[in-house]
Amino acid sequence: MKNNFLKTYYNLLMNLKDIFIKSDNKKRVSLIKDVLILLLITCLIKIPLIFIRDIGDNLISKFLDNNLNFLAVWGLLIEIIYIIVALSFFIKTLIKWVEQLIEKEK
């Protein structure tokens, strides 16, 4: 499964590269702008998780007397959740976007 995912993602990036190379300057600027917007949205996903982390920090501080081990594990758990959610969002959105670009090229 991992090998298949990497192969699919590699093919996706190669298709995006081909589209980028074949495009004129105006379309290239549009492609770069779209990728930057996708990266920005992916970064914005972290905002709700920061609030959740802070609520958890406050609860741990209140009920567990500022236990640094629980605070560290809680912070790590939130970061792992963010990485999984952000990567899933970014990859799925990029796949749909490149597939649409390929259909427009045909």
N, C-alpha and C positions, 0 to 999 in steps of 0.2 A: 504494500500500500504506500509506504513512504517513497519507494522508488518511482511508483506511478505518479504520485503527487509532484515529485521533483521534475519528472519528465514533462508533465503537463504544464507546470509553471515555467519551465525552461522554454517550451514551445510557445507559450503565451508571450514571453518576453522577446523571443525572436520575431514573432509576428508583429509585435509593437515596434520593434526596431525596423523591420521591413516597411511598415506603414510610414514611420518617421522619415526614413531615407527617401521614399518615393514621393513624399509630400512637398508642396511648395512652402515657402517661408511663412506665409500667413497661417497655413494649417499647422506647421511645426510650433509656432508660438501658441496656437490654440491647444495643441496637445500638451505642451509644457505647462500651460496655465491649468488645464484640467487635472494633471497629475499633482500639481502643487495644491490645488483645492482639495483633492482627495487626501493628501497628506495632512492638510490643516484639519479637515473633518475627523480624520483618524486621531489626531492629537486632542481634539475637543471631546472625544469620548472619555478622556481621563477625568474631566471635571466632575461628573457625578461620583466617580470612584474616589476622588479626593474627599468629597463630603462624607461618603460612607466610611472611609478610613478614619476621618476625624471623629465621627460619632463613635466608632469602635474604640478609638484611643481614649475618648472621654469615659466610656463605659468601663474599659479595662482599668483606667486610672482610679475611677470611683470605687469599683467593686473588688479589685485585686491589688490595691495599694501600690500603684505604679510599677507593677511587675514588668521589668524590662524584657524578660523572655517572651511573655505574651505579647507585648507591644511589638517586638521584633518579628515574631511569627505572624501577627496580624498584618503588619506592614508588608511583609514578604508575600503573604497570601493575596493581598489586594494588588500588588504589582504583577503577580503571576496571572491573576484574572484579567488585568488590563492587557497584558501581552497577548493572551489567548484571544480576547475579544477584538483587540485592535488588528492583529494579524488576520483573523478570520474575516473581519469586515473589509480590510484593505484588499485581500486576495480575491474574495468573492466579487467585490465591486469592480476591481481591475479586470477580472475575467469577463464579466458582463460587458464592461466598457469596450474591451478589445474585440470581443465577439461582434458587438454592434459596429465597430469601425471596420472590421473585416467584411461584414455584410454590405456596408456602404461602398466599399471599394469594388465589390463585384458588379 
